[in-house]
Amino acid sequence: MSQTVVDRKPRFEHALLVATFLLLGIGLVIVYSASVYSATSPTMLKVTGGNSMHFLERHFIFVMAGVAMLVAATFMPILLLRKLALLGLIVSFAAMIGVLFLGEEKGGAVRWYEVLGLSIQPGEFVKLAFVVWLAHSLAQKQEKVQRFDMGVLPHLTVAIGLVALYVLQPDVGSTVILGGLMVVMLFVAGIPLKHIGGLFGVALPVLFALVRFDPEKWRRVCAWWDPETYGASDAYQAINSKAAIASGGLEGAGLGSGLQNITGYVPEAMTDFIYAVLGEELGFVGACGVLICFGIILWKGMKLAATVRDHFIRYLVFGATLLIVLQALINVGVATDLLPTKGLTLPFISMGGSSMVVMCTCVGILLNASRTYPRLARGRVMEDVDASAVEVYVKEGA
């Protein structure tokens, strides 16, 4: 007779680790290629001192910090995150409020603390803190989560507070990610579809209003819709990004040989539009290889979330996976002009310390869950299974 059983032997997800380190390695190479010419340009001499390796050296430090957090998150007691969920959320609110008053302004946005020459972006850490708190809250409520006052209202209230702080920075890209995380995680937890529909009914008009009544953001949308009219201004980034990717062909121009990169026509080449540099220099093969790596992370993360028994770990794994993949999809969508321009990095590849640390921590959480928690194994025949290796699924926490 086929029954549901629990395998006592957790399986460490080596493919997840390999995919992550491949992306980190590609990132090191592409950041160097994207910065080697600009680092010695007259406009950058004050920052780099003429050192062509300046940005690569900084990015290497970020990668090492990310790897350190990946290792720490892999081997820490993962339930410690649940105990610190509320504290993490409170600290997130405090950091987001503080950056509005103490933060450094760049490009018309106030998102960064300057500490010892490093820029720390609290908005990146808020996303993970929100995922941890939401996983804890949903696991705590369980059956009550289907009630609007228990399943939707408290989570929506917290999300609105964080979104308001993102809007004040402003950071619409992170606003979209935070909202997407909440809606999808609530759906997975079993929130009724009528409540999900209500969230969309409220969120979409609000998002439209935030964009429509902000002249800069509305120009970006108009530029995305009609790039020819805005080719010399707001559509400049998207047009040159598409040109770079298209010129890469099948195999690419080769590392350091991308014309758009050499001439500096791709703005934000090391951060927001690094996928354009990658597409031009590594071609269709390299661009697809990166997407395959993210696909492996998605596949392994979703499979793990679907089979882990503990409710908190399940929601946490799902949220951490979604955070990585959703940000990657938006970044690639912007670089290929499928989405309006937003200031989001490509996980593991773009230069950016805060994002690197958060994304690597997410992978560490997935690896931790895979190595410490048994999985549900459906459809196996009990007579064919060694009784010492499995236990019958009786109740939560058995």
N, C-alpha and C positions, 0 to 999 in steps of 0.2 A: 504494500500500500504506500502510495506516495505521500510524504509528509514534509512539513517545513522543519528544518533542523538548523542548528547553529554550529558552525565550524569553530572549534576552539583555537585554531591556529591562525592568527592575523597574518595577512600577506603584505609585506612591505612593497609599495608600488614603485619599483625601479624605473619603469617607463616614465612615470611622472617626474622623477628626479632627473632622468636623462634629458627629457624634453626641456625642462627648466634650464639646465646647464648649457644645452645647445643654444637656447635663446640668449643667455647671458654672454656666451662666447661670441655669438653673432653681434650682439650689442657692442661689445668692446671693439670689434673690428670696424663696424659701421660708424661708431662715434668718432673713432680716429680718422676714418676716411672723410667723414662729414666736417671735421674741424681742422684738419691739417692745413688747409689753405687759408681759412678765415682767421686762424690763430695768429698768423704772421701778417695779416692785413694791417694797414695804417690805423684803422679805426679800433683795432683790438690790441695794439701794442701796449697801451696803458694797463690793460688787464693781464695780458699774457707775458709781457716783457720780451716778446719775440720768440718765445718757446713754443715750437710747433706741437709739442706733446702736452701742453698745458691742460687742455680739456680731457684728453685721454687719462692723464694722471688723476684728475679729479674724479672722473667716471670710475676708474679702477678702485679708488677709495670707496665710492658709493657701492660698487659691486661687492667688495669685501665686507662692508657693513651689512649688506643684504644677505650675503652667505652666512655671516655670523648669526643673524637673526633667524635664518632658515634652520640652522643647526640647533639653536636654542629652542625654537618653537617645535622642532621635531622631537626633542628629548625631555622637554619640561612636562610636569604633571598637567595634562591638558584641562582637567577639571578646575585648575586654578583660574582659568579664564572665566569660568562661570561664577566663581566667588568674587571676581573683580569686575564683573560686567557692569554693575551699577556705578561703581567708582569710575570706571573708564568712561562711561557716558557723561558723568558730571565733569570730569577733567576735560573732556572734549568740548562741552559747552563753554567752560571757562577759557580754554585756549582759543576758541573761535571768537569769543567776545573780546578777549585781550588783543588779538591780532588787529582788530579794527582800530585800536587806540595806540598800540605799540609796534604794529607791523610796518614793513618796508613796502613802499609803493613801487610797482614795476608795471609798465605798460598800462597805466590807468587802473590797476587792481591792487588791492591791499590784501595779500594772502600769505606773506612770509615774515617770519621772525629772522633777524640777522644775529647769529650767535657764533662768535669766534671765526668770522669770515665765511660761515656756512649759512645757507638759506634753508630754514625749516618751515615746511608748509603744513600747518595743523589740519587743514581740510583733508589731506590724504589719510591721516591717522583716524580722523573722525569716521570715515567710511567703514574701517575695520571695527572700530569701537561700536558703531551702530549695529553691525552684523552680529557681533558677540552678544550685545544686549538683547537684540531681537530674538536670537536663537534661544537665549536663556528665558526670555519672557514667554515665547511660544511653547517651549518645553514645560514650563511651569503651569501654564493654563490648560494645555492639552484639550480635553473635551470641551471646556468652556470657551475655547477659541472661536467657536462658531457663533457665539453671541456678539452682537455689534459692540456692546459696551465693554466687553472683555477682549475680543479678538481684534477689533479695528480701532476703536476710539483711542486707547492709550498709545498705541504704536503710531497712529496718525498724528496725535498731538506732539509727540517727540520729533517725528519727521518734519512737521511744519516748523517747529522751533529751529531745527538745524538748517532747513531750507531757507528760512528767513535770514539766518546768519551768512549762508552762502550767497544769497542775493545781495546782501550789503557789501560783499567783498569787491566786485561781484564774481561769481563762478557758476555759470549756468550749466556747464558740462558736468560738474560734480552734483549739481542739483538733480539733473536727469538720472545720474547713476544712483543716487540715494533713493529717489522715488522708485526707480525700477527695481532696486534691491528689495524695498519694502513690499511692493505689490506682488512680486514673484514669490517671495518667501511666505507671504500671507496665503497666497494661492496654494502653495505646496503644503502648508500647514492645515489646509482644509477650510479656509474661510469661504462661505457661500458665494457663488458667482454674482448674486445680486449686490453683495457688498463690494466685490471687486469692480463691478460695473459702476457702482456709485462713486468709488474712488477715481475711476477714469473720468466720470462725468464732472467731477469737481477739479481734478488735477489739470486736465487738458485746457479748459478755459483760463485757468490761472496761469499756466505756462505760456499760453498765447498772449495773455495780457502783459506778462513780464517782458516778453520779447517785443510785442507791438509798441509798447509805450517807452521803450528804451531805444533812442535813435541809433546808437551804435549797433546793437544787436539786430534791430530791424534791417539795417543796411546789409548786415551779413546774410540774413535770410534772402533779401532781394538779390544780393550778389550771387548767392547760390542758385537762385531760380533763373537769373538772367546775367550770367557771367560776362557776356560781351559788353553790356552797358557799363559794368563796373570793373572792366579789365585792368584799368590803371590804378585801382584803389582797393576796394574790399575783396574783389575776386582775384587779385594778383597772386596770392598764395596758392589758391586752388588751381588756377590755370597752369602755373609753373610746376606744381606738384604732379598734375596729370601729364604734362609734357615730359617730365623726368621719367615717370613710370612707363609711359608709352615708348620712349626712346630706348628703354632697356632691352626690348625684344625678348627673345627666348633665354639667352644666356647672360645678357647684361654687357655693359661696356667694360667691366673689370673694376676691381677695387681701386679707388683713387682716380678713376678715369671718367667719371660722370661729368658731362659738360655743364649740366645745370648746377651741379655741386661746385665745380671749379670756378664758374663765373659768379656764383653767389645768388643765382636766380631763385633758389629754393629757400625761402625764409624759414627761420626756426628749424634749420636742418638737423640739429642735434637733439631736438626735443619733439615738438608737436608733429613735424613733417619728416621724421627720420625714415618712415616707410617709403617715402618718395625716393630718397637717396638709395635705400636698399633695392627698390625696384629698378632703378636706373643702372646700378652697378652690378647687381647679381641677377637681374632679369626676372623673367616669369618663373624660372626654376627656384631662385632664391626667395622670391616673394611668396610662392606657394609653399615652400619649405617652412617658412615662418608660420604660415596659417596652419599647416599640418601639426606643428609643435603645439600651438594653442588648441588645436582640435584634440590632441592627445590629453592635454590637461583637462579639457572639458569632459571628454569621455571617461577618464579615470575618476575625476571628481564626482561626476553624476552617478557613476556606477557605485562608488564608495558611499555616497549619500543614500542611495536606494537600498543598500544592503546592511548598513550599520544599524544596530538595534536601538541604541540609546537615542532618545529624542533630541536632546541638546546637541550631541555630536552630529546627528544627522542634519539638523538645521544649520549648524555651524559650518560643516563641510560644504553644504549646498551654497550657503551665502558666500563663503570664501572663494569657491570656484566661480560663482557668478560674478563676483567683484572683478576677478582677473579677466575673465572672458568678455564681460560687458565693456570694460574699459578698452580692451584690445579691439573689439569690433567697432566702437565709436571712433577710435584713433584711425583705424584703417579706412573706415567710412569717410572720414574727413579728408584723408590724404588722397582718396580716389574720387572725391567730390560727390559721394553718395549722400553726404550729410553736410549741413552748414558748418563753418569753421568753429571749433571749440578748442580751448586750451587744455587738452588732455595728452598725457604721455603714452607711449606704447610700452606696456609692461615688459620689464627685463631688458629692453633694448634702448629706449630713450635715456638721455642723460637727465638725472633728477634724483637726488638722494632720498627725499621723503617717500616718493612713489616706489623707488627700488626697495627700501626697507619694508614697506607695507606689503608689496606683492610677494617678496620672498618669505615674509612671515606667513602669508596665506598658504604658500606651498608647504611650509613647515607644519602648519596645522593639518593639512591634508595627509602628509607623510606620518605625522604623529598618530592620527586616527587610524591610518592603514596598518601601522605596526602594533597598536595596542588594543584595538577593538575587534572582536569576532564579528563575522558577517552572517546574515541570514542566507541560507543556501536552499533555494526553493526547488521542488520537483525531484528530490533525490529519494531513492527507495531505502527505507530503514533497514531492511534485511541485508542489504549489500554494504552497509556502513558499519565500521567498527564502533561499537558502543562507547569505547573509551575516548573516541576522538570527537564526539558530538554530544549535544544535549538537546532534548526536545524543547521547542519553543512553547513555554507554558505561560509566562507572564513577564511584564516588563521588569527588568532587573534580576531575572532568574539567573 
